[in-house]
Amino acid sequence: MIDIISPLTRQREAQVTEPRETIYHLSAVTFAYPLKETQQALEEGRLQGSFSHAWVASGEQPWPELNASKDLHSLEVGYMATFIHGHRGKPRVPLVASAYPQLIAGQTPGAFMLNVQAFYSHFGLKAAVDDEGIKDEPDHVVTMLEFCALLCHLELKALVGGRDTSTFRRAQRDFLARYLIPMLRILRGTYAKESHYELDATLAYLITVLPDWASAQHRALEDQVGPSSKSTTENTSVASANQSMWT
């Protein structure tokens, strides 16, 4: 469908969507298991600088100066202690939504993940498989952030091509409301009680500010395409996955 919007309006909308995509992508990189490249970007200040630039472009205040972990080992130790290790074999701060009973709202973890996966499947996405044959978890915060980055990318392509962007905006609006924002909020609250394991300062700061930023994006999307319906903001059953997911 061709969307009749002036080139100037499309340019302004792209200036909003581009930093949004960048923040989702950088957040996914930061929440992922630490790599040598991540530590190097932190030490050189490139990751923090990219965050701050995109943050300002999206209408927020610049990031403060944050010290990087002294080396990759320190980065890994803080990450492992916070997100992998914990009590009785359970992580102190889980990065998967199905680990939080408050988020799955009485569903089984499997049913909850199928409902999350329904969003990905609508856009033809399948779980990636790593070198050990393990699939990405659909409810992992990294996967959720990457999905939102993809929706922004598709929106930008539609803007450039003069096509309708509403499908991607509504999908992001509903995914934020139903899954990502609740996950980020509970992640922040859980981390506040487990914040003494020397997690990298950039990741610790991101945990604190990302929920409010995501909520601001949700409000902006509602202004563009209308509010989510009540049924959209509630968890739905797998049986409804074949129905239209956003209107």
C-alpha positions in Angstrom: 0.0 0.0 0.0 1.3 3.5 -0.9 1.1 5.9 1.9 0.6 9.5 0.8 2.8 11.5 3.1 5.0 14.4 2.1 8.8 13.8 1.7 9.5 16.3 4.5 7.2 14.5 6.9 8.9 11.2 6.0 12.3 12.7 6.7 11.1 13.9 10.1 9.7 10.5 10.9 12.9 8.8 9.8 14.9 11.1 12.2 12.8 9.6 15.0 13.0 6.0 13.9 16.7 5.9 13.2 17.9 6.6 16.7 15.2 4.4 18.1 16.5 1.5 16.0 20.1 2.3 17.1 19.1 2.2 20.8 17.3 -1.1 20.5 20.3 -2.6 18.6 23.0 -1.2 21.1 20.9 -2.4 24.0 20.8 -5.9 22.5 24.5 -5.9 22.1 25.0 -4.7 25.7 22.7 -7.3 27.2 24.3 -10.1 25.3 27.0 -12.3 26.7 30.2 -10.2 26.8 32.6 -10.5 23.8 36.1 -9.1 23.3 34.7 -6.6 20.8 32.2 -5.4 23.4 34.9 -4.8 26.0 37.0 -2.9 23.5 34.1 -0.7 22.5 33.5 0.0 26.2 37.2 0.8 26.9 37.4 3.2 23.9 34.1 4.8 24.9 32.5 4.0 21.5 29.6 2.1 22.9 28.7 4.8 25.5 29.2 7.5 22.9 26.9 5.8 20.4 24.3 5.4 23.1 24.5 9.0 24.2 24.2 10.3 20.6 21.2 8.2 19.9 19.7 9.1 23.3 19.9 12.8 22.5 18.5 12.3 19.0 15.5 10.6 20.5 14.8 13.6 22.7 16.5 12.5 25.9 19.4 13.9 28.0 23.0 12.9 27.2 24.4 9.9 29.0 26.8 10.5 31.9 30.5 9.5 31.6 30.7 5.9 32.7 33.8 3.9 33.5 34.3 0.6 31.6 35.2 -2.7 33.2 39.0 -2.9 33.5 39.2 -6.0 31.2 37.1 -8.7 29.6 37.5 -11.0 32.6 36.0 -8.3 34.9 33.2 -7.7 32.4 32.4 -11.4 32.3 32.6 -11.9 36.0 30.1 -9.1 36.7 27.8 -10.4 33.9 27.9 -14.0 35.1 27.4 -13.1 38.8 24.3 -11.0 38.0 22.6 -12.8 35.1 23.8 -16.4 35.1 24.7 -17.5 38.7 22.5 -17.2 41.7 20.5 -19.1 44.3 19.9 -22.8 44.0 21.0 -22.7 40.3 18.7 -19.9 39.4 20.0 -16.5 38.1 19.9 -13.6 40.5 18.5 -11.5 37.7 17.1 -13.6 34.9 17.2 -12.2 31.3 14.3 -14.4 30.1 10.7 -13.2 30.7 9.3 -16.7 31.4 11.5 -16.8 34.6 9.2 -14.2 36.2 5.8 -15.5 37.3 4.5 -11.9 37.4 5.1 -11.7 33.6 3.6 -15.0 32.4 0.3 -14.3 34.3 -0.7 -17.9 35.0 0.4 -19.3 31.7 3.0 -22.1 31.4 6.4 -20.8 30.3 6.0 -22.7 27.1 2.7 -21.1 26.2 4.1 -17.7 27.1 7.0 -18.2 24.8 4.7 -19.4 22.0 2.8 -16.1 22.3 6.0 -14.1 22.1 7.1 -16.3 19.1 3.8 -15.5 17.3 5.0 -11.9 16.9 8.3 -13.1 15.3 6.5 -15.6 13.1 4.2 -13.0 11.7 7.3 -11.3 10.1 8.8 -14.6 9.0 11.4 -14.9 11.7 12.7 -18.1 13.1 14.9 -18.7 16.1 18.6 -18.5 15.4 20.7 -21.6 16.2 24.2 -21.3 17.7 27.2 -23.4 17.0 26.1 -25.9 19.7 22.7 -26.3 18.2 20.9 -24.3 20.8 18.1 -22.0 19.7 17.7 -18.5 20.8 15.1 -18.0 23.5 12.2 -16.0 22.1 11.6 -14.3 25.5 15.2 -13.4 26.2 15.6 -9.6 26.5 18.2 -9.6 23.7 15.8 -11.3 21.3 13.1 -8.9 22.2 15.3 -5.9 21.6 16.6 -7.3 18.3 13.0 -7.7 17.2 12.1 -4.1 18.0 15.2 -3.0 16.1 14.0 -5.0 13.1 10.6 -3.4 13.2 12.3 0.0 13.1 14.4 -1.1 10.2 11.3 -2.3 8.3 9.6 1.0 9.1 12.6 3.0 7.7 12.5 0.9 4.5 8.8 1.6 4.2 9.4 5.3 4.7 12.1 5.4 2.0 9.9 3.4 -0.4 6.8 5.5 0.2 4.9 2.5 1.7 2.5 2.3 4.6 4.4 2.1 7.9 1.4 1.4 10.2 1.9 -2.4 10.4 5.4 -2.0 11.8 4.5 0.8 14.2 1.4 -1.1 15.6 3.4 -4.3 16.0 6.1 -2.4 17.9 3.5 -0.6 20.0 1.8 -3.8 21.0 5.0 -5.8 21.6 6.3 -3.0 23.8 3.1 -2.9 25.8 2.7 -6.6 26.1 6.2 -7.9 26.5 9.2 -5.6 26.4 8.2 -2.8 28.8 7.0 -5.2 31.5 10.2 -7.2 31.1 12.4 -4.1 31.4 10.6 -2.8 34.4 10.8 -6.1 36.3 14.4 -6.4 35.3 15.1 -3.0 36.8 13.3 -3.8 40.0 15.1 -7.2 40.4 18.5 -5.7 39.6 18.0 -3.0 42.2 18.0 -5.8 44.8 21.0 -7.6 43.3 23.2 -4.7 42.2 26.4 -5.4 44.2 28.1 -7.9 41.9 30.2 -5.4 39.9 28.2 -5.4 36.8 29.6 -3.1 34.1 28.6 0.5 34.7 27.2 1.0 31.2 24.9 -2.1 31.5 23.9 -1.1 35.0 22.9 2.4 33.8 21.1 0.9 30.8 19.0 -1.3 33.1 18.0 1.9 35.0 17.0 4.1 32.1 15.8 1.8 29.4 12.3 1.1 30.8 11.3 4.8 30.9 12.8 5.3 27.4 10.8 2.3 26.1 7.6 3.7 27.7 8.3 7.0 25.9 8.6 5.2 22.6 5.3 3.4 23.3 3.5 6.7 23.9 5.0 8.2 20.7 3.8 5.2 18.7 0.3 5.5 20.2 0.3 9.1 19.1 1.1 8.0 15.6 -1.2 4.9 15.2 -3.6 5.1 18.1 -3.6 3.3 21.5 -3.5 -0.4 21.9 -6.8 -2.1 22.6 -7.4 -3.6 26.0 -7.1 -7.1 24.6 -3.8 -6.3 23.0 -2.2 -5.2 26.3 -3.2 -8.3 28.0 -1.7 -11.7 27.5 -3.5 -13.7 24.9 -3.7 -17.4 24.4 -1.9 -19.4 21.7 -5.3 -20.1 20.1 -5.6 -16.4 19.1 -2.2 -16.3 17.5 -3.6 -16.8 14.0 -5.9 -13.8 14.3 -4.8 -10.3 13.5 -2.4 -9.3 16.3 -2.6 -5.6 15.9 -5.3 -3.2 14.6 
